[in-house]
Amino acid sequence: MPIWSFKYSRDALSEPDKVDLAKDITQLYTSVGLPAFYVNVQFFEMGPTDMLVGGESRSNFVNLSIVHIARTFKTETDRSDFLKKVDLILERFRNKGLDWEYFVVETLRQQWKINGMYPPLASSDEEKEWARLNRPVEHNRAHLPPLL
């Protein structure tokens, strides 16, 4: 499950900006087979003294944390290709006069559950069914540790 958490200066992102970002981010993952409901995009507007960069208030800044659980990068090329796609999504900030920073964290899939179940293995028939239904459903590995 990817979680994208945006922290941004007050009024830096409009409601349509947030919806467009969430759609583009979701498309990034569904295009490689992840169920859409795996993708979480969160927005946290920060007041003038809630986000300080270099000890100073910034009125034009976006900080993004990306956490990957469902998939991790297998190769340097995979990582580089993903970061290029992130950069393309975030390029819209330049046109708004915003500065931005992001990082990606990968964590163990074994520490992830949805509705008390371990999600199906990547690209399995069960995961494809979850993607088709766009929701979790009971499956034969629901209470077993994942075999990775």
MARBA-3410 file (N, C-alpha, C, O; in Angstrom, 1 decimal):
148
0.9,-1.2,0.0,0.0,0.0,0.0,0.9,1.2,0.0,1.7,1.4,0.9 ~ 0.8,2.1,-1.0,1.5,3.3,-0.9,0.6,4.4,-0.1,-0.6,4.4,-0.3 ~ 1.3,5.1,0.7,0.7,6.2,1.4,1.5,7.5,1.0,2.7,7.6,1.3 ~ 0.8,8.4,0.4,1.5,9.7,0.1,0.9,10.7,1.1,-0.3,11.0,1.0 ~ 1.7,11.3,1.9,1.3,12.4,2.9,1.9,13.7,2.5,3.1,13.9,2.6
1.0,14.6,2.1,1.4,16.0,1.7,1.2,16.9,2.9,0.1,17.0,3.5 ~ 2.3,17.6,3.3,2.2,18.7,4.3,2.5,19.9,3.5,3.5,20.0,2.8 ~ 1.6,20.9,3.5,1.8,22.1,2.7,1.4,23.4,3.3,0.6,23.4,4.3 ~ 2.0,24.5,2.9,1.7,25.8,3.4,0.2,26.2,3.1,-0.3,25.7,2.1 ~ -0.3,26.9,4.0,-1.7,27.3,3.9,-2.0,27.9,2.5,-1.3,28.7,2.0
-3.1,27.4,1.9,-3.6,27.8,0.6,-2.7,27.5,-0.6,-2.9,27.9,-1.7 ~ -1.7,26.6,-0.3,-0.8,26.2,-1.4,-1.5,25.3,-2.4,-1.2,25.3,-3.6 ~ -2.4,24.5,-1.9,-3.1,23.5,-2.7,-4.6,23.7,-2.6,-5.2,23.8,-1.5 ~ -5.3,23.8,-3.7,-6.8,24.0,-3.7,-7.4,22.6,-3.7,-6.7,21.5,-3.8 ~ -8.7,22.5,-3.5,-9.4,21.3,-3.5,-9.2,20.6,-4.9,-8.9,19.4,-4.9
-9.4,21.3,-6.0,-9.2,20.6,-7.3,-7.7,20.1,-7.5,-7.5,19.1,-8.0 ~ -6.7,20.9,-6.9,-5.3,20.4,-7.0,-5.2,19.1,-6.3,-4.6,18.2,-6.8 ~ -5.8,19.0,-5.1,-5.7,17.7,-4.3,-6.4,16.5,-5.0,-5.8,15.4,-5.1 ~ -7.6,16.8,-5.6,-8.3,15.7,-6.3,-7.4,15.3,-7.5,-7.3,14.1,-7.8 ~ -6.9,16.2,-8.3,-6.1,15.9,-9.4,-4.8,15.1,-9.0,-4.5,14.1,-9.7
-4.2,15.5,-8.0,-3.0,14.8,-7.5,-3.4,13.4,-7.1,-2.7,12.4,-7.5 ~ -4.4,13.2,-6.4,-4.9,11.9,-5.9,-5.2,11.0,-7.1,-4.8,9.8,-7.1 ~ -5.8,11.5,-8.1,-6.1,10.7,-9.3,-4.8,10.3,-10.1,-4.7,9.1,-10.5 ~ -3.9,11.2,-10.2,-2.7,10.9,-10.9,-1.8,9.9,-10.1,-1.2,9.0,-10.7 ~ -1.8,10.1,-8.8,-1.0,9.1,-8.0,-1.6,7.7,-8.0,-0.9,6.8,-8.2
-2.9,7.7,-8.0,-3.6,6.4,-8.0,-3.4,5.7,-9.4,-3.1,4.5,-9.4 ~ -3.4,6.5,-10.4,-3.1,5.9,-11.8,-1.7,5.4,-11.9,-1.5,4.4,-12.5 ~ -0.8,6.0,-11.2,0.6,5.6,-11.2,0.7,4.1,-10.7,1.4,3.3,-11.3 ~ -0.1,3.8,-9.7,0.0,2.5,-9.1,-1.0,1.5,-9.8,-0.6,0.3,-10.0 ~ -2.1,1.9,-10.2,-3.1,1.0,-10.9,-2.5,0.6,-12.2,-2.9,-0.5,-12.7
-1.7,1.4,-12.8,-1.1,1.1,-14.1,-0.2,-0.1,-14.1,0.2,-0.7,-15.1 ~ 0.3,-0.5,-12.8,1.2,-1.6,-12.7,0.5,-2.7,-11.9,1.1,-3.7,-11.4 ~ -0.9,-2.6,-11.8,-1.6,-3.7,-11.2,-2.1,-3.6,-9.8,-2.8,-4.5,-9.3 ~ -1.7,-2.6,-9.0,-2.2,-2.5,-7.7,-3.7,-2.1,-7.7,-4.1,-1.3,-8.5 ~ -4.4,-2.7,-6.7,-5.8,-2.2,-6.6,-5.9,-0.8,-6.2,-5.0,-0.3,-5.4
-6.8,0.0,-6.7,-6.9,1.4,-6.5,-7.0,1.7,-5.0,-6.5,2.7,-4.5 ~ -7.8,0.8,-4.2,-8.0,1.1,-2.8,-6.7,0.9,-2.0,-6.7,1.3,-0.8 ~ -5.7,0.4,-2.5,-4.4,0.3,-1.8,-3.8,1.7,-1.7,-3.0,2.0,-0.7 ~ -4.1,2.6,-2.6,-3.5,3.9,-2.7,-4.1,4.9,-1.8,-5.3,5.2,-1.9 ~ -3.3,5.4,-0.8,-3.8,6.4,0.1,-3.1,7.7,-0.1,-1.8,7.8,-0.2
-3.8,8.8,-0.3,-3.2,10.1,-0.5,-3.8,11.0,0.6,-5.1,11.2,0.7 ~ -3.0,11.6,1.4,-3.4,12.5,2.5,-2.9,13.9,2.4,-1.8,14.1,1.9 ~ -3.7,14.9,2.8,-3.3,16.3,2.7,-3.4,16.9,4.0,-4.5,16.8,4.7 ~ -2.3,17.6,4.5,-2.3,18.3,5.8,-1.9,19.7,5.5,-0.7,20.0,5.3 ~ -2.8,20.6,5.6,-2.5,22.1,5.5,-1.9,22.6,6.8,-2.4,22.3,7.9
-0.8,23.3,6.7,0.0,23.7,7.8,-0.1,25.3,7.9,0.0,26.0,6.9 ~ -0.3,25.7,9.2,-0.3,27.2,9.4,1.1,27.8,9.3,2.1,27.1,9.1 ~ 1.2,29.1,9.4,2.5,29.8,9.2,3.6,29.4,10.2,4.8,29.4,9.8 ~ 3.3,28.9,11.4,4.3,28.4,12.3,4.3,26.9,12.5,4.9,26.4,13.4 ~ 3.5,26.2,11.7,3.5,24.8,11.8,4.5,24.1,11.0,4.8,22.9,11.2
5.1,24.7,9.9,6.1,24.1,9.1,7.2,25.2,8.9,7.0,26.1,8.1 ~ 8.3,24.9,9.5,9.4,25.8,9.4,10.5,25.1,8.7,10.9,23.9,9.0 ~ 11.1,25.8,7.7,12.2,25.2,6.9,13.4,26.1,7.2,13.4,27.3,7.0 ~ 14.5,25.5,7.7,15.6,26.3,8.1,15.3,27.2,9.2,16.0,28.3,9.3 ~ 14.4,26.9,10.1,14.0,27.7,11.2,13.1,28.9,10.8,12.8,29.7,11.7
12.6,28.9,9.6,11.8,30.0,9.1,10.5,29.5,8.5,10.5,28.5,7.9 ~ 9.5,30.3,8.6,8.2,30.0,8.0,8.3,30.1,6.5,8.9,31.0,6.0 ~ 7.6,29.2,5.9,7.6,29.2,4.4,6.2,29.2,3.9,5.4,28.4,4.4 ~ 5.9,30.1,3.0,4.5,30.2,2.6,4.3,29.6,1.2,3.2,29.6,0.7 ~ 5.3,28.9,0.7,5.2,28.3,-0.6,5.9,26.9,-0.7,6.6,26.6,-1.6
5.6,26.1,0.3,6.4,24.9,0.4,5.5,23.7,0.6,4.4,23.7,1.2 ~ 5.9,22.5,-0.1,5.2,21.3,0.1,6.2,20.2,0.4,7.2,20.1,-0.2 ~ 5.9,19.5,1.5,6.7,18.4,1.9,5.9,17.1,1.8,4.8,17.0,2.2 ~ 6.5,16.1,1.1,5.8,14.9,0.8,6.6,13.7,1.3,7.8,13.5,1.1 ~ 5.9,12.8,2.0,6.4,11.5,2.5,5.7,10.4,1.8,4.4,10.4,1.7
6.4,9.5,1.1,5.8,8.4,0.4,6.3,7.1,1.1,7.5,6.9,1.3 ~ 5.3,6.3,1.6,5.6,5.0,2.2,5.1,3.9,1.3,4.0,3.9,0.9 ~ 6.0,3.0,1.1,5.7,1.8,0.2,5.7,0.6,1.1,6.6,0.3,1.8 ~ 4.6,-0.2,1.0,4.5,-1.4,1.8,4.1,-2.6,0.8,4.8,-3.6,0.9 ~ 3.2,-2.4,-0.1,2.7,-3.5,-1.0,3.8,-4.0,-1.9,3.9,-5.1,-2.3
4.7,-3.0,-2.3,5.8,-3.4,-3.3,7.0,-2.6,-2.9,7.0,-1.5,-2.3 ~ 8.2,-3.2,-3.2,9.4,-2.5,-3.0,10.2,-2.6,-4.3,9.9,-3.4,-5.2 ~ 11.2,-1.7,-4.4,12.0,-1.7,-5.7,12.9,-2.9,-5.7,13.6,-3.2,-4.8 ~ 12.9,-3.6,-6.9,13.8,-4.7,-7.0,15.2,-4.3,-7.6,16.2,-5.0,-7.3 ~ 15.2,-3.3,-8.4,16.5,-2.8,-9.0,16.6,-1.3,-8.9,15.7,-0.6,-8.6
17.8,-0.9,-9.2,18.1,0.6,-9.2,17.3,1.2,-10.3,16.9,2.3,-10.2 ~ 17.2,0.5,-11.4,16.4,1.0,-12.6,14.9,1.2,-12.2,14.3,2.2,-12.5 ~ 14.4,0.3,-11.5,13.0,0.4,-11.0,12.8,1.6,-10.1,11.9,2.4,-10.2 ~ 13.8,1.8,-9.2,13.8,3.0,-8.3,13.9,4.3,-9.1,13.1,5.2,-8.9 ~ 14.8,4.3,-10.0,15.0,5.5,-10.8,13.8,5.9,-11.7,13.4,7.0,-11.7
13.2,4.8,-12.3,12.0,5.1,-13.1,10.9,5.6,-12.3,10.1,6.5,-12.7 ~ 10.7,5.0,-11.1,9.6,5.5,-10.2,9.8,7.0,-9.8,8.9,7.7,-9.9 ~ 11.0,7.3,-9.4,11.3,8.7,-9.0,11.1,9.7,-10.2,10.6,10.8,-10.0 ~ 11.4,9.3,-11.4,11.1,10.1,-12.6,9.6,10.3,-12.7,9.1,11.4,-13.0 ~ 8.8,9.3,-12.4,7.3,9.4,-12.5,6.8,10.3,-11.4,5.9,11.1,-11.6
7.4,10.2,-10.2,7.0,11.1,-9.1,7.3,12.6,-9.5,6.5,13.5,-9.3 ~ 8.5,12.8,-10.1,8.9,14.1,-10.5,7.9,14.7,-11.5,7.6,15.9,-11.4 ~ 7.5,13.9,-12.4,6.5,14.4,-13.4,5.2,14.8,-12.7,4.6,15.8,-13.1 ~ 4.7,14.0,-11.8,3.5,14.3,-11.1,3.6,15.6,-10.3,2.7,16.4,-10.3 ~ 4.8,15.8,-9.7,5.0,17.0,-8.8,5.4,18.2,-9.6,5.4,19.3,-9.0
5.7,18.1,-10.8,6.2,19.2,-11.6,5.1,20.4,-11.6,5.5,21.5,-11.8 ~ 3.9,20.1,-11.4,2.8,21.1,-11.4,3.1,22.1,-10.3,2.6,23.2,-10.4 ~ 3.8,21.7,-9.3,4.1,22.7,-8.2,5.0,23.9,-8.7,4.8,25.0,-8.2 ~ 5.8,23.6,-9.7,6.7,24.7,-10.2,5.8,25.8,-10.8,6.1,27.0,-10.6 ~ 4.8,25.4,-11.5,3.9,26.4,-12.1,3.1,27.2,-11.1,2.7,28.4,-11.4
3.0,26.7,-9.9,2.3,27.4,-8.8,3.3,28.2,-7.9,2.9,28.8,-7.0 ~ 4.6,28.2,-8.3,5.5,28.9,-7.5,5.9,28.3,-6.2,6.3,29.0,-5.3 ~ 5.7,27.0,-6.1,5.9,26.3,-4.9,7.3,25.6,-4.9,7.8,25.2,-6.0 ~ 7.9,25.5,-3.8,9.1,24.6,-3.6,8.6,23.3,-3.0,7.6,23.3,-2.3 ~ 9.3,22.2,-3.2,8.8,20.9,-2.7,10.0,20.0,-2.4,11.1,20.2,-3.0
9.8,19.1,-1.6,10.7,18.1,-1.2,10.0,16.8,-0.9,8.9,16.8,-0.4 ~ 10.6,15.6,-1.3,9.9,14.4,-0.9,11.0,13.3,-0.6,12.1,13.4,-1.0 ~ 10.5,12.2,0.0,11.3,11.1,0.2,10.4,9.8,0.2,9.2,9.9,0.4 ~ 11.0,8.7,-0.1,10.3,7.4,-0.2,10.9,6.5,0.9,12.1,6.3,1.0 ~ 10.0,5.8,1.6,10.4,4.8,2.6,9.7,3.5,2.2,8.6,3.5,1.8
10.5,2.4,2.3,10.0,1.1,2.0,10.0,0.3,3.3,10.9,0.5,4.1 ~ 8.9,-0.4,3.6,8.9,-1.2,4.8,8.5,-2.6,4.5,8.1,-3.0,3.4 ~ 8.5,-3.5,5.5,8.3,-4.9,5.3,6.8,-5.1,5.1,5.9,-4.7,5.8 ~ 6.5,-5.9,4.0,5.1,-6.3,3.7,4.5,-7.1,4.8,3.3,-7.1,5.0 ~ 5.3,-7.9,5.6,4.8,-8.7,6.6,4.2,-7.9,7.7,3.4,-8.5,8.6
4.4,-6.6,7.8,3.8,-5.8,8.8,2.6,-5.0,8.4,2.2,-4.0,9.0 ~ 1.9,-5.5,7.4,0.8,-4.8,6.7,-0.4,-5.8,6.7,-0.3,-6.9,6.3 ~ -1.6,-5.2,7.2,-2.8,-6.0,7.1,-3.9,-5.0,6.7,-3.9,-3.8,7.0 ~ -5.0,-5.5,6.1,-6.2,-4.8,5.7,-7.3,-5.6,6.3,-7.5,-6.8,6.0 ~ -8.2,-4.9,7.1,-9.3,-5.6,7.7,-8.9,-6.9,8.5,-9.6,-7.9,8.4
-7.7,-6.8,9.1,-7.2,-8.0,9.8,-6.6,-9.1,9.0,-6.3,-10.1,9.5 ~ -6.5,-8.9,7.7,-6.0,-9.9,6.8,-4.7,-9.5,6.2,-4.5,-8.3,5.9 ~ -3.8,-10.5,6.0,-2.7,-10.2,5.1,-3.2,-10.1,3.7,-3.9,-11.0,3.2 ~ -2.8,-9.0,3.0,-3.2,-8.9,1.6,-2.7,-10.1,0.8,-1.6,-10.7,1.1 ~ -3.3,-10.4,-0.3,-2.8,-11.4,-1.2,-1.4,-11.1,-1.7,-1.0,-9.9,-1.8
-0.7,-12.1,-2.1,0.6,-11.9,-2.7,0.5,-11.1,-4.0,-0.5,-11.1,-4.7 ~ 1.6,-10.4,-4.3,1.6,-9.5,-5.5,1.3,-10.3,-6.7,1.9,-11.4,-7.0 ~ 0.5,-9.7,-7.6,0.1,-10.3,-8.9,-0.6,-11.6,-8.8,-0.8,-12.3,-9.9 ~ -1.0,-12.1,-7.6,-1.8,-13.3,-7.5,-3.2,-13.2,-8.0,-3.7,-12.0,-8.2 ~ -3.9,-14.3,-8.2,-5.3,-14.2,-8.6,-6.1,-13.5,-7.6,-7.0,-12.8,-7.9
-5.8,-13.7,-6.3,-6.5,-13.1,-5.2,-6.4,-11.6,-5.3,-7.3,-10.8,-5.2 ~ -5.1,-11.1,-5.6,-4.9,-9.7,-5.6,-5.6,-9.1,-6.9,-6.2,-8.0,-6.8 ~ -5.6,-9.8,-8.0,-6.3,-9.3,-9.1,-7.8,-9.2,-8.9,-8.5,-8.3,-9.4 ~ -8.4,-10.1,-8.0,-9.8,-10.0,-7.7,-10.0,-8.8,-6.8,-11.0,-8.1,-6.9 ~ -9.1,-8.6,-5.8,-9.2,-7.4,-5.0,-9.2,-6.1,-5.9,-10.0,-5.2,-5.7
-8.4,-6.1,-6.9,-8.3,-5.0,-7.8,-9.6,-4.8,-8.6,-10.1,-3.7,-8.8 ~ -10.1,-5.9,-9.1,-11.3,-5.9,-9.9,-12.5,-5.4,-9.0,-13.3,-4.6,-9.5 ~ -12.6,-5.8,-7.8,-13.7,-5.4,-6.9,-13.4,-4.0,-6.2,-14.3,-3.4,-5.7 ~ -12.1,-3.6,-6.2,-11.7,-2.4,-5.6,-12.0,-2.4,-4.1,-12.4,-1.4,-3.5 ~ -11.8,-3.6,-3.5,-12.0,-3.7,-2.0,-11.4,-5.0,-1.6,-11.3,-5.9,-2.4
-11.1,-5.2,-0.3,-10.6,-6.4,0.2,-11.7,-7.4,0.4,-12.8,-7.1,0.8 ~ -11.4,-8.7,0.1,-12.4,-9.8,0.4,-11.6,-10.9,1.0,-10.4,-11.1,0.8 ~ -12.3,-11.8,1.8,-11.6,-12.9,2.4,-11.0,-13.8,1.3,-11.5,-13.9,0.2 ~ -9.8,-14.3,1.7,-9.1,-15.1,0.7,-8.4,-16.2,1.5,-8.4,-16.2,2.8 ~ -7.8,-17.2,0.8,-7.3,-18.4,1.5,-6.0,-18.1,2.3,-5.6,-19.0,3.1
-5.4,-16.9,2.2,-4.2,-16.6,3.0,-4.5,-15.5,4.1,-3.6,-14.9,4.6 ~ -5.8,-15.3,4.3,-6.2,-14.1,5.1,-5.6,-14.1,6.5,-5.4,-13.0,7.1 ~ -5.3,-15.3,7.1,-4.8,-15.3,8.5,-3.4,-16.0,8.6,-3.0,-16.4,9.7 ~ -2.8,-16.1,7.5,-1.4,-16.8,7.5,-0.4,-15.7,7.2,-0.6,-14.7,6.5 ~ 0.8,-15.9,7.8,1.9,-14.9,7.5,2.2,-15.0,6.0,2.2,-16.1,5.4
2.5,-13.9,5.4,2.8,-13.9,3.9,4.1,-14.7,3.7,5.1,-14.7,4.4 ~ 4.1,-15.4,2.6,5.3,-16.1,2.1,6.0,-15.3,1.0,5.5,-15.2,-0.1 ~ 7.0,-14.7,1.4,7.7,-13.8,0.5,9.0,-14.3,-0.1,9.7,-13.7,-0.9
END
